[in-house]
Amino acid sequence: MEIKKINNTFLPLRLGVNIDHIATLRNARKEGFPSVIQAATVAISAGADMIVCHLREDRRHIMDDDVKELRSAINKDLDLEMALRDDVIDMSFKVKPDKVTIVPEKREEVTTEGGLDINKNKSKLKDLVMEYKKARIEIFLFVEPDIEIIESCAQLGVDGIEIHTGRYSRARGKDAIHEYKRVLIAAKKADELGLDVAAGHGLDYQNAPLIATIPYIFEFNIGFSIIANSIFYGLDDSVKRMKDIINASRR
C-alpha cells in the first residue's frame, strides 16, 4: 500500500469498515439476513476503502462462507483479521484477501482485548511472513503502541502494523492524552522503520479525530461504532460521517 506522503502533503486517511456485527445481528436469529455482502456494498458506496472481517475460532459472527463471498463480491480491498490458527491460515491462502491482520484471540473475550504477543509467536510469524509474501498477500500485526514490539515487527519483515487504540479509546482526561502520545510515538517509530501504520479498536465519532491528526497513520479500521450508529442514521450516512470526520482532522 502507498505510504501517505506526497511532496510533504498528507493524503486522506483510508477507512476500513469492519462488518462483523452485521453478522452478529444475523446470527442472533439464525436467519439469512441482514446480509454482510449488502452491508459491504453499502459501505463501499458510501466511501469505505476496505472491508474488514474477523474469522474467529468460534465463528461467533463471520462464517467461512462470508469470507469467500466477500472476496468475490466486493471491488475494494478485503482485510481478514485472524488468529494464528492453522484452519484459518489455510483458508486465507485459498481465499486470498488483499491483507491479513494477525490478532490475539481468547474464546472467553467479548472482543479483542490487546495486542499480539510477538515474542511468544516469533518463530511461527517469521515463517508465515515469508509464505504471505510469496502469495502476494499483505500481512499486518495488531500490536500495542510499544517501541520494542514495533521494532520486533520490523525485524520480522511484515508489511505493517495496526496499533491497538483500545486503551486510548477507554481513557479520559489526562489519561487519554497520555495514551494518545503513546500512539503518536509508536506510529512515528513504525513509520521510520518503513512499516505502514493502521489504527483501530474502540474508535468512534468522538475519539477518532485526535488520532486522525497523527500523520504517520494511513488507515483506520472501525466497526462497532459505525454499525451502532447505523441503527439510527443508516449505514450509508454513518460511513460517510466517519470518513468526513477523520479526514477533516487530517487537513
C-alpha positions, 0 to 999 in steps of 0.5 A: 500500500502507498505510504501517505506522503506526497511532496510533504502533503498528507493524503486522506486517511483510508477507512476500513469498515469492519462488518462483523456485527452485521453478522452478529445481528444475523446470527442472533436469529439464525436467519439469512439476513441482514446480509454482510455482502449488502452491508459491504456494498453499502459501505463501499458506496458510501466511501469505505476503502476496505472491508474488514472481517474477523474469522474467529475460532468460534465463528461467533459472527463471520462464517467461512462462507462470508469470507469467500463471498466477500472476496468475490463480491466486493471491488475494494480491498478485503482485510481478514483479521485472524488468529494464528490458527492453522484452519484459518491460515489455510483458508486465507491462502485459498481465499486470498484477501488483499491483507491479513491482520494477525490478532490475539484471540481468547474464546472467553473475550467479548472482543479483542482485548490487546495486542499480539504477543510477538515474542511468544509467536516469533518463530511461527510469524517469521515463517508465515511472513515469508509464505504471505509474501510469496502469495502476494498477500499483505500481512499486518500485526495488531500490536500495542503502541510499544517501541520494542514490539514495533521494532520486533515487527520490523525485524520480522519483515511484515508489511505493517502494523495496526496499533491497538487504540483500545486503551486510548479509546477507554481513557479520559482526561489526562489519561487519554492524552497520555495514551494518545502520545503513546500512539503518536510515538509508536506510529512515528517509530513504525513509520521510520522503520518503513512499516505502514501504520493502521489504527483501530479498536474502540474508535468512534465519532468522538475519539477518532479525530485526535488520532486522525491528526497523527500523520504517520497513520494511513488507515483506520479500521472501525466497526462497532461504532459505525454499525451502532450508529447505523441503527439510527442514521443508516449505514450509508450516512454513518460511513460517510460521517466517519470518513468526513470526520477523520479526514477533516482532522487530517487537513 
